Amino acid sequence: MGEAGVTEEFFARRAAARARLDEIDPHKTPGGVAADPQRKDWFEAVYRLAEGDAAGVPWAHLAPHPLLADWLATRRLDGLRALDIGCGLGDNAEALAAAGARVTAFDLVEEAVAWARRRFPQSAVDYRAADLFAAPEVWRSGFDLVHECYTLQALPDTLLDAAAQALAGLVAPGGTLLVIARARDEGQEVGGPPWPLPPSRMEALAVGGLRCETLEDIPATNAMVRHWRAAFRRDG
Ligand SMILES: C[S@@+](CC[C@H](N)C(=O)[O-])C[C@H]1O[C@@H](n2cnc3c(N)ncnc32)[C@H](O)[C@@H]1O
């Protein structure tokens, strides 16, 4: 199916797809967590069941995240090595490339990677299938900018310490980890997934030689719920 752009009708179909996908989400299904603790089968199912219609992918906006676009608006990344985590349909990776970075982007799901390649056939982005928890050894300390948007909040809390270590291990000396996620207060109950992150989870990303440089608490607007945008730096 071609891309007609994001309309109200697109969002309505996307919401309907989300409701159907919630019904098979292991973390919303009794007994499902043990069967699929990392939600891998579910992520695979999302892209498979979408059958090429982006409205079937609950996080598809067909545009870079506005907080990434805003961050890039005042920067050039010429020649920097950038890595986009859990790249989905590729819009954030393409924005990083448009800012001048040499971008690698990966997703757990082969179909997501294939779909991103189909959407951007002329792209300079190197799209790969890979698992954050078993990333290729050659990526270790290999990126000046590691960008993560919405993958952490899609993972159960039990995986977040390992995810933080995995992210830190990808940042080169002198490099930056940029994280965009939905936010919640400490101790605030949420029905996930996704699970908006509390402050302690953002602070806990400062591991493996990373220190928090900025932690922006971005209040909700009519267009967007409350978010974090945080930058962590590894001293060079
Ligand atoms: C909520 S989506 C966000 C996609 C994209 N970053 C965005 O902002 O639109 C999370 C993505 O992470 C991928 N993912 C989940 N677990 C992963 C893992 N262990 N390694 C790599 N990607 C993963 C999923 O397949 C999915 O595409």
PDBQT file of the ligand as one rigid body, heavy atoms in Angstrom, charges set to zero:
ROOT
HETATM    1  C1  LIG A 301       7.743   1.450  20.076  1.00  0.00    +0.000 C 
HETATM    2  S1  LIG A 301       8.659   1.023  18.663  1.00  0.00    +0.000 S 
HETATM    3  C2  LIG A 301       9.511   2.546  18.281  1.00  0.00    +0.000 C 
HETATM    4  C3  LIG A 301      10.039   2.584  16.885  1.00  0.00    +0.000 C 
HETATM    5  C4  LIG A 301      10.824   3.866  16.524  1.00  0.00    +0.000 C 
HETATM    6  N1  LIG A 301      12.002   4.022  17.347  1.00  0.00    +0.000 N 
HETATM    7  C5  LIG A 301       9.937   5.059  16.646  1.00  0.00    +0.000 C 
HETATM    8  O1  LIG A 301      10.208   5.936  17.463  1.00  0.00    +0.000 OA
HETATM    9  O2  LIG A 301       8.958   5.146  15.873  1.00  0.00    +0.000 OA
HETATM   10  C6  LIG A 301       9.953   0.009  19.335  1.00  0.00    +0.000 C 
HETATM   11  C7  LIG A 301      10.783  -0.669  18.252  1.00  0.00    +0.000 C 
HETATM   12  O3  LIG A 301      11.867  -1.365  18.873  1.00  0.00    +0.000 OA
HETATM   13  C8  LIG A 301      12.000  -2.634  18.279  1.00  0.00    +0.000 C 
HETATM   14  N2  LIG A 301      12.620  -3.497  19.286  1.00  0.00    +0.000 N 
HETATM   15  C9  LIG A 301      12.045  -4.105  20.343  1.00  0.00    +0.000 A 
HETATM   16  N3  LIG A 301      12.942  -4.806  21.044  1.00  0.00    +0.000 NA
HETATM   17  C10 LIG A 301      14.129  -4.642  20.420  1.00  0.00    +0.000 A 
HETATM   18  C11 LIG A 301      15.438  -5.146  20.630  1.00  0.00    +0.000 A 
HETATM   19  N4  LIG A 301      15.705  -5.964  21.656  1.00  0.00    +0.000 N 
HETATM   20  N5  LIG A 301      16.418  -4.774  19.772  1.00  0.00    +0.000 NA
HETATM   21  C12 LIG A 301      16.147  -3.964  18.715  1.00  0.00    +0.000 A 
HETATM   22  N6  LIG A 301      14.917  -3.454  18.452  1.00  0.00    +0.000 NA
HETATM   23  C13 LIG A 301      13.923  -3.797  19.293  1.00  0.00    +0.000 A 
HETATM   24  C14 LIG A 301      10.599  -3.033  17.884  1.00  0.00    +0.000 C 
HETATM   25  O4  LIG A 301      10.563  -4.010  16.878  1.00  0.00    +0.000 OA
HETATM   26  C15 LIG A 301      10.016  -1.688  17.443  1.00  0.00    +0.000 C 
HETATM   27  O5  LIG A 301      10.218  -1.466  16.076  1.00  0.00    +0.000 OA
ENDROOT
TORSDOF 0
